[in-house]
Amino acid sequence: MIIAALVTQPVAIFCIVLVIILAAPLLLNRLKIPHIIGMIVAGVVVGPYGFDILDRDSSFAIFGQVGLLYLMFLAGLEIDMFHLKLNLKRGLLFGLFTLLVPLILGVVTSVWLLRLDWLTSLLLGSMYASHTLIAYPVATRYGITRAPAVLIAIVGTIIAVIGALLVLGATISVEREGSFNPSALFKMLGLLAIYCLFILYTYPRLTRLFFKHVADKVTQYVYVLAMVFFAAVGAQLIGLEAVLGAFFAGLVLNRYVPSGSSLMASIEFVGNALFIPYFLISVGMMINVRVITDASTLAVSGIMLAVALVSKWLPAYLAQRINRLSKASRGVMFGLTTAHTAVALAVVTLGFSLGMLSEQILNSTVLVILVTCALAPMFTASAAAKLKVEMLESDARNGADDMRQQRVNNTLISVGSPIVAQSLVDLAMLMRNQRGRHNYYAIHVRTDNSATSKAVSLNALETAQKAGAAANTKVEILDRYDLNVVTGIINAMNERDITEVIVGMHRRSTVIDTFLGNNIGQLLRATNKMVIITRCFIPPNTLTRIVVYVPQKAQYESGFNRWVRLIARLASQIGCRVIFCCSAEVQPLIRGIIHHENYGVRSEYRTVEQWDDFIVISNEVLDDDLFVLIGARANSVSYSSELADIPSFLQKYFSQNNLLFIYPEQFGEQEPMALSFADPMSTTLDTTPSPLWRRTKAAWRRLGVIKKSWTHRNRKPKIDIRDADDSNSSPQS
């Protein structure tokens, strides 16, 4: 009585659940057993069919349903859309296999072995066809979510669940009305099409607008969850399962929640720490292990379990043979599609309430749910470990640069104020190298020791450190007192072997001030390392395209590969199209690096040979695009007088655009010239005079060009990158 009274208290119930969530991974990791099984078994033990410590009340029903929707939402959110499109046809084929094979096998065995009628057998076949991605967290933990086997299994899950629900609806319609009504089926398909079009049209526009105006991470998290459950409710209103709506919302919002962002880290943390474990425990509490009372029930349960396992193994085997995948891939597909939970229980419960299924079938289905939920994580974990090894070996065979993957990347982020610290760190997180070790340092250089200067420095560095912690990345802070800002940055770079520096773009304070500012000019002359200068007026995850201008002979610089990989990582994280505007000689080299490194980006290439070609292209940059310019230091191989005029050009006509200047690592290991404060021969990079600039302006005047129009406004442009735009990547197109 004391225990029963104790666990009726909400605080005690929540405490027991937290203890289960804490203890299951710690105990079962030592036994090499997936902790998912432990949570399900713990739900059986403490549930009403175990020791009856906890009752499956409304709190478990609500949190369990939320956890299931959260699991499906994460599955859609973590999908690499580029690789999903590559495996879409194979996924559709596997979906047909994993729908039809269980359906046919279930109907045949139910009629011949269980002696059921054809209509009831069809209902039971829909139960076999459906499954739940309960083992998906296992694939996430092993880091194989981009593997073709996982993507194929996810697409197959959606096809199987939709098909099973359509069969269920048709079966119930025949049972209630006495005949098949095709109009109901067409009505559901029509509502499904309208629902998908509505989500595809409204969600991207609302999300981009919301993220542009709301920067608070908590508010963004609540918005994302609200959109997920709105989609789930909409799916229920048209007669489908809420899990389909949650998964579809994850696919649509995938573009706006980069995997390396702090928002994604918050979503994964809350789901894996609370909602998904709650769902697993609630699944265990539904399982009644006392239903096995006689030999006949065991016989029926054995037949149903054999059908459930074989009917999911055969589609995985067929997909593996047709697509020429490995045995480990087959094991992953089988493990992900083995578990039967919510949909299967809903099917048999509805059939039992209509009198179509007996209590023996109902109890046997509960046993099938228990066994498949226990086996699915084990099968997936065993195959996932082998598949991960195969993926690593494949990268090595394809010529991946092991030294590059093992090399330490050290990024220095210069935070001049708390206002820009968050945005600079967020951008650095999106460009980080996932294949190697990456260290981050945030620096603020002070030129005096006043209390005000120290307070500003501490505030800026703490903001940067919190931004890194939100993305599960450690950012070491450097509060430096030095002679000037450039000297402090250079000394910090030398002390910590920095490979790249990220700084915010200079804001003009006087009329005679230059576009990049004197400090950046001095920094470029003082170091040969990569310098990234950024200015974004909108969050990076709301960018529609990345337009990159590459100068002539850029491929001869020592940092060429590094900046190409950096742009590819940024585009891959954001999920947008990248357009490289460069000469014909550079295009195959960029394409080769992206293909060799297996970055999932959509890339376009436009030939740019002359300065006027760049002017035409630059005018096509939209407000939601990111304009990236690859610069060059004076006396380097790719330097030309045109590059010296770009800052003045952008200062006059691109003051409101999102810009990213990248000065790659140049001159190899050559030491730069010493920084001097009294060098009468030194000039800033952005003020070097150019005769070509004067000739170009004279040509514009002869053509009658208006300042804001740019030569192509009254004539056909030489290059129009809008023709290469994709309506799926840019809603404004």
KEGU-482795 format. One record per residue (C-alpha): x, y, z. Coordinates in steps of 0.25 Angstrom, whole numbers, padded with zeros to 4 digits, always signed. Example, Ala and Ser with C-alpha at 12.3 -4.5 7.8 and 13.67 -1.06 7.14 Angstrom:
<atoms>
+0049-0018+0031
+0055-0004+0029
</atoms>
This chain:
<atoms>
+0000+0000+0000
+0012+0009+0003
+0017+0007-0011
+0004+0009-0018
+0001+0022-0010
+0015+0026-0013
+0015+0025-0028
+0002+0031-0030
+0009+0044-0027
+0013+0052-0040
+0027+0055-0034
+0029+0041-0030
+0025+0035-0044
+0034+0045-0051
+0045+0041-0042
+0044+0026-0045
+0043+0029-0060
+0056+0038-0059
+0063+0027-0051
+0059+0017-0062
+0064+0026-0073
+0077+0028-0065
+0080+0014-0061
+0076+0006-0074
+0088+0012-0083
+0098+0010-0071
+0094-0004-0068
+0092-0009-0082
+0104-0003-0089
+0113-0012-0080
+0105-0024-0086
+0106-0019-0100
+0091-0018-0101
+0084-0006-0107
+0078+0002-0096
+0065+0003-0104
+0062-0011-0100
+0065-0008-0086
+0054+0003-0086
+0044-0006-0092
+0047-0017-0082
+0046-0007-0071
+0033-0002-0076
+0028-0016-0075
+0033-0018-0061
+0028-0006-0055
+0015-0005-0063
+0001-0011-0060
+0004-0024-0066
+0017-0026-0058
+0019-0022-0043
+0008-0012-0045
+0017-0001-0039
+0012+0010-0049
-0001+0011-0056
-0001+0015-0070
-0009+0027-0068
-0012+0039-0077
+0002+0045-0075
+0009+0032-0081
-0002+0032-0092
+0002+0047-0095
+0017+0046-0094
+0017+0033-0101
+0010+0039-0113
+0018+0051-0113
+0031+0042-0112
+0026+0034-0124
+0024+0047-0132
+0037+0053-0128
+0044+0040-0132
+0038+0041-0146
+0041+0056-0147
+0055+0054-0144
+0056+0043-0154
+0051+0053-0165
+0060+0064-0159
+0073+0057-0159
+0072+0051-0173
+0082+0056-0183
+0072+0061-0194
+0083+0061-0205
+0086+0046-0202
+0071+0043-0200
+0068+0048-0214
+0079+0039-0219
+0073+0027-0213
+0058+0031-0215
+0056+0021-0226
+0062+0009-0218
+0054+0014-0206
+0041+0013-0213
+0044-0001-0219
+0047-0005-0205
+0035+0001-0200
+0026-0007-0209
+0034-0020-0205
+0032-0017-0190
+0017-0014-0192
+0013-0025-0202
+0021-0037-0197
+0016-0036-0182
+0002-0033-0188
+0002-0045-0197
+0009-0055-0187
+0000-0050-0176
-0013-0053-0184
-0008-0066-0188
-0003-0071-0175
-0016-0066-0168
-0025-0073-0177
-0018-0086-0178
-0011-0087-0164
-0020-0079-0155
-0033-0082-0162
-0038-0068-0163
-0047-0062-0174
-0041-0054-0186
-0046-0041-0180
-0040-0043-0166
-0027-0048-0173
-0026-0036-0181
-0027-0028-0168
-0017-0036-0161
-0008-0034-0173
-0008-0019-0172
-0003-0021-0158
+0009-0029-0163
+0012-0019-0174
+0013-0007-0164
+0025-0005-0155
+0032+0006-0147
+0046+0012-0147
+0048+0009-0133
+0062+0005-0135
+0066+0018-0142
+0073+0024-0130
+0083+0012-0132
+0086+0016-0146
+0088+0030-0141
+0098+0026-0130
+0106+0018-0140
+0106+0030-0150
+0101+0023-0162
+0088+0032-0164
+0094+0035-0178
+0096+0021-0182
+0088+0016-0194
+0082+0005-0186
+0076+0015-0175
+0071+0024-0185
+0064+0013-0193
+0058+0008-0180
+0052+0021-0177
+0046+0023-0190
+0041+0009-0189
+0035+0012-0176
+0026+0023-0181
+0021+0015-0193
+0018+0003-0184
+0011+0011-0173
+0002+0018-0184
-0001+0006-0191
-0005-0002-0178
-0014+0010-0174
-0021+0010-0188
-0023-0006-0187
-0028-0004-0173
-0038+0007-0177
-0043-0002-0189
-0045-0014-0180
-0052-0006-0169
-0061+0000-0180
-0065-0014-0185
-0068-0019-0171
-0077-0008-0168
-0084-0005-0181
-0083-0019-0187
-0076-0015-0200
-0064-0008-0204
-0066+0007-0207
-0055+0012-0216
-0060+0027-0214
-0055+0026-0200
-0041+0022-0204
-0040+0033-0215
-0045+0043-0205
-0034+0040-0195
-0023+0040-0207
-0029+0054-0211
-0028+0059-0197
-0014+0054-0196
-0010+0061-0208
-0016+0074-0203
-0010+0072-0189
+0004+0070-0195
+0003+0082-0205
-0001+0091-0193
+0010+0087-0184
+0020+0089-0196
+0015+0102-0199
+0013+0109-0186
+0024+0103-0177
+0036+0108-0184
+0031+0122-0185
+0026+0123-0171
+0039+0117-0165
+0048+0126-0173
+0040+0138-0169
+0040+0134-0155
+0054+0131-0154
+0058+0144-0160
+0051+0152-0150
+0052+0144-0137
+0066+0140-0133
+0063+0134-0119
+0067+0120-0119
+0056+0116-0109
+0045+0123-0117
+0050+0116-0130
+0050+0102-0123
+0035+0104-0119
+0032+0109-0133
+0038+0096-0139
+0030+0087-0129
+0017+0095-0132
+0019+0093-0147
+0022+0078-0145
+0009+0076-0136
+0001+0084-0146
+0005+0075-0157
+0002+0063-0148
-0012+0068-0145
-0015+0071-0160
-0011+0057-0163
-0021+0051-0153
-0032+0060-0159
-0031+0054-0173
-0031+0040-0167
-0016+0037-0166
-0007+0034-0155
+0000+0046-0148
+0014+0039-0149
+0013+0042-0164
+0010+0057-0162
+0022+0058-0152
+0031+0051-0162
+0027+0060-0173
+0029+0072-0165
+0043+0068-0162
+0046+0066-0177
+0040+0080-0180
+0047+0087-0168
+0060+0079-0171
+0065+0091-0179
+0064+0101-0168
+0070+0093-0157
+0085+0090-0160
+0091+0078-0153
+0102+0086-0148
+0093+0097-0142
+0090+0100-0128
+0075+0098-0131
+0078+0084-0136
+0086+0081-0123
+0074+0086-0115
+0064+0077-0122
+0072+0065-0121
+0075+0067-0107
+0061+0069-0102
+0056+0057-0111
+0067+0047-0107
+0067+0051-0092
+0052+0051-0089
+0041+0049-0100
+0047+0037-0107
+0050+0029-0094
+0036+0032-0090
+0031+0026-0102
+0039+0014-0101
+0035+0012-0086
+0020+0014-0090
+0022+0003-0101
+0027-0007-0090
+0015-0003-0081
+0005-0007-0092
+0011-0021-0093
+0004-0032-0085
+0013-0044-0083
+0002-0051-0076
-0006-0054-0088
+0001-0067-0091
-0008-0077-0084
-0008-0089-0092
-0001-0097-0103
-0011-0092-0114
-0008-0077-0111
+0007-0081-0112
+0005-0088-0125
-0003-0076-0131
+0008-0066-0126
+0019-0075-0132
+0012-0074-0146
+0010-0059-0145
+0024-0056-0140
+0030-0065-0151
+0022-0058-0162
+0025-0044-0156
+0040-0047-0157
+0041-0054-0170
+0032-0044-0177
+0041-0033-0173
+0054-0041-0176
+0050-0044-0190
+0048-0030-0195
+0062-0026-0189
+0068-0038-0196
+0062-0034-0209
+0066-0020-0208
+0080-0024-0205
+0081-0033-0217
+0075-0023-0226
+0083-0011-0222
+0096-0019-0220
+0097-0015-0205
+0105-0023-0195
+0100-0032-0184
+0102-0022-0174
+0092-0013-0181
+0082-0024-0182
+0083-0025-0167
+0081-0011-0165
+0069-0010-0174
+0063-0022-0167
+0066-0017-0153
+0060-0004-0156
+0047-0010-0161
+0045-0021-0152
+0038-0014-0140
+0023-0014-0139
+0017-0004-0129
+0006+0007-0130
+0000+0004-0144
+0000-0011-0141
-0007-0010-0128
-0017+0000-0134
-0020-0010-0145
-0023-0022-0136
-0030-0013-0126
-0039-0008-0136
-0041-0022-0142
-0044-0027-0128
-0055-0016-0125
-0062-0020-0138
-0062-0034-0135
-0053-0038-0147
-0041-0043-0138
-0042-0052-0126
-0035-0050-0112
-0025-0060-0116
-0021-0053-0128
-0020-0040-0120
-0012-0046-0109
-0003-0052-0119
-0001-0039-0126
+0004-0033-0113
+0014-0044-0112
+0019-0041-0126
+0020-0026-0122
+0029-0030-0110
+0038-0039-0117
+0040-0030-0130
+0043-0018-0121
+0053-0026-0114
+0060-0032-0126
+0060-0019-0135
+0070-0011-0127
+0079-0024-0126
+0079-0027-0141
+0081-0012-0144
+0093-0011-0135
+0100-0023-0140
+0098-0019-0154
+0101-0004-0152
+0115-0007-0146
+0119-0015-0158
+0113-0005-0168
+0121+0006-0161
+0133-0002-0163
+0130-0004-0178
+0127+0011-0179
+0141+0015-0174
+0148+0005-0182
+0140+0010-0195
+0145+0024-0192
+0159+0019-0191
+0158+0011-0204
+0152+0023-0211
+0165+0031-0208
+0160+0039-0196
+0172+0047-0190
+0174+0041-0177
+0184+0051-0173
+0174+0062-0176
+0164+0055-0167
+0173+0053-0156
+0179+0067-0157
+0175+0077-0146
+0167+0089-0151
+0168+0101-0142
+0159+0113-0144
+0160+0126-0138
+0148+0135-0137
+0150+0150-0134
+0138+0155-0126
+0139+0170-0125
+0125+0171-0118
+0114+0163-0112
+0105+0167-0123
+0113+0159-0134
+0118+0148-0125
+0106+0139-0127
+0105+0140-0142
+0120+0138-0144
+0120+0125-0136
+0108+0120-0142
+0114+0122-0156
+0127+0115-0151
+0119+0103-0146
+0113+0102-0160
+0126+0101-0167
+0133+0092-0157
+0140+0079-0162
+0132+0067-0157
+0143+0057-0162
+0155+0062-0154
+0158+0069-0140
+0153+0083-0140
+0157+0093-0129
+0150+0107-0127
+0156+0119-0120
+0149+0132-0118
+0157+0144-0116
+0155+0159-0112
+0167+0168-0113
+0167+0180-0103
+0176+0192-0104
+0174+0197-0090
+0172+0191-0077
+0160+0200-0073
+0148+0193-0065
+0139+0196-0077
+0148+0190-0087
+0149+0177-0078
+0134+0176-0077
+0131+0177-0092
+0142+0167-0094
+0136+0157-0084
+0122+0159-0089
+0126+0156-0104
+0134+0144-0100
+0123+0138-0091
+0113+0140-0102
+0122+0133-0112
+0125+0121-0102
+0110+0120-0099
+0107+0119-0114
+0118+0108-0116
+0112+0100-0104
+0098+0101-0110
+0104+0094-0122
+0111+0083-0113
+0124+0089-0117
+0135+0095-0107
+0140+0109-0110
+0152+0113-0103
+0152+0128-0100
+0164+0137-0101
+0163+0151-0094
+0176+0157-0099
+0182+0171-0096
+0192+0175-0107
+0197+0187-0114
+0186+0187-0125
+0176+0177-0130
+0184+0172-0142
+0196+0169-0133
+0187+0162-0123
+0181+0153-0133
+0194+0150-0140
+0201+0146-0127
+0189+0137-0123
+0190+0130-0137
+0205+0127-0135
+0203+0122-0121
+0191+0112-0125
+0195+0108-0139
+0182+0115-0145
+0178+0110-0158
+0167+0120-0161
+0162+0133-0155
+0147+0138-0156
+0144+0152-0154
+0132+0161-0156
+0132+0171-0167
+0137+0185-0164
+0126+0196-0163
+0130+0209-0168
+0130+0220-0158
+0135+0232-0166
+0134+0237-0181
+0149+0233-0184
+0148+0220-0177
+0150+0208-0187
+0141+0196-0189
+0149+0186-0182
+0156+0195-0172
+0170+0197-0169
+0171+0186-0158
+0167+0175-0168
+0177+0180-0178
+0188+0179-0168
+0183+0165-0164
+0184+0160-0178
+0198+0166-0180
+0202+0160-0167
+0198+0145-0169
+0197+0135-0180
+0186+0127-0173
+0172+0127-0178
+0164+0139-0174
+0149+0139-0174
+0141+0152-0174
+0126+0151-0172
+0114+0160-0172
+0100+0154-0172
+0087+0161-0170
+0079+0149-0169
+0081+0135-0162
+0090+0126-0170
+0079+0115-0170
+0069+0124-0177
+0079+0126-0189
+0073+0122-0202
+0086+0121-0211
+0101+0123-0210
+0108+0130-0221
+0123+0129-0222
+0132+0137-0230
+0146+0130-0233
+0157+0139-0239
+0166+0134-0250
+0177+0124-0246
+0171+0122-0232
+0174+0107-0234
+0189+0110-0232
+0188+0115-0218
+0192+0106-0207
+0179+0108-0200
+0170+0105-0212
+0165+0091-0207
+0162+0096-0193
+0153+0108-0197
+0145+0099-0207
+0143+0089-0196
+0138+0100-0186
+0128+0105-0196
+0123+0091-0199
+0122+0088-0184
+0114+0101-0182
+0105+0098-0194
+0103+0084-0189
+0099+0089-0175
+0089+0099-0180
+0084+0090-0191
+0084+0101-0202
+0089+0101-0216
+0103+0107-0219
+0107+0114-0232
+0122+0115-0235
+0125+0126-0245
+0139+0123-0250
+0147+0120-0262
+0146+0107-0270
+0159+0103-0265
+0155+0103-0250
+0141+0097-0251
+0146+0082-0253
+0155+0084-0241
+0144+0089-0232
+0135+0078-0237
+0145+0068-0234
+0148+0072-0220
+0133+0072-0216
+0131+0058-0223
+0144+0053-0217
+0140+0057-0203
+0126+0052-0204
+0119+0065-0200
+0104+0065-0203
+0102+0078-0209
+0095+0083-0222
+0105+0091-0230
+0104+0099-0243
+0116+0105-0251
+0116+0117-0259
+0127+0122-0268
+0133+0135-0264
+0145+0140-0272
+0145+0155-0272
+0142+0166-0262
+0129+0170-0269
+0124+0156-0267
+0126+0157-0252
+0118+0170-0252
+0106+0164-0260
+0106+0152-0250
+0107+0160-0238
+0094+0168-0241
+0087+0155-0241
+0090+0152-0226
+0077+0153-0218
+0074+0158-0204
+0073+0144-0199
+0086+0139-0205
+0100+0139-0200
+0110+0145-0209
+0124+0139-0207
+0136+0145-0213
+0150+0138-0213
+0161+0148-0211
+0176+0148-0213
+0187+0155-0206
+0196+0165-0214
+0207+0158-0221
+0200+0144-0220
+0198+0136-0233
+0183+0139-0234
+0184+0154-0231
+0180+0164-0242
+0176+0178-0242
+0162+0174-0243
+0162+0168-0229
+0167+0181-0224
+0154+0188-0229
+0144+0178-0224
+0143+0185-0210
+0140+0198-0215
+0130+0192-0225
+0123+0185-0214
+0123+0197-0205
+0116+0205-0215
+0105+0195-0220
+0104+0183-0210
+0103+0190-0196
+0090+0182-0193
+0095+0168-0198
+0100+0156-0190
+0115+0155-0193
+0126+0146-0190
+0140+0149-0193
+0150+0138-0193
+0165+0140-0194
+0171+0126-0196
+0184+0121-0190
+0194+0126-0200
+0209+0126-0202
+0210+0112-0195
+0220+0112-0184
+0226+0125-0187
+0226+0135-0176
+0219+0148-0178
+0226+0161-0177
+0227+0167-0163
+0216+0176-0159
+0221+0191-0158
+0214+0203-0153
+0223+0213-0160
+0223+0207-0174
+0221+0219-0184
+0221+0209-0196
+0210+0200-0190
+0196+0202-0196
+0183+0195-0192
+0178+0184-0202
+0165+0191-0205
+0170+0204-0209
+0180+0200-0220
+0178+0208-0232
+0174+0201-0245
+0174+0206-0259
+0164+0195-0263
+0154+0201-0254
+0155+0214-0260
+0153+0208-0274
+0142+0200-0270
+0134+0212-0264
+0137+0220-0277
+0131+0208-0285
+0119+0208-0276
+0117+0223-0279
+0118+0221-0294
+0107+0211-0293
+0098+0220-0285
+0098+0212-0272
+0089+0216-0260
+0096+0214-0247
+0085+0204-0241
+0082+0197-0254
+0096+0191-0258
+0098+0189-0273
+0089+0177-0274
+0076+0184-0270
+0073+0189-0284
+0080+0178-0292
+0081+0162-0291
+0091+0159-0280
+0102+0150-0284
+0100+0140-0272
+0087+0139-0264
+0088+0130-0252
+0074+0130-0249
+0072+0121-0260
+0080+0111-0252
+0071+0113-0240
+0062+0102-0234
+0048+0104-0229
+0050+0094-0218
+0062+0102-0213
+0057+0116-0214
+0042+0118-0211
+0044+0132-0217
+0047+0127-0231
</atoms>
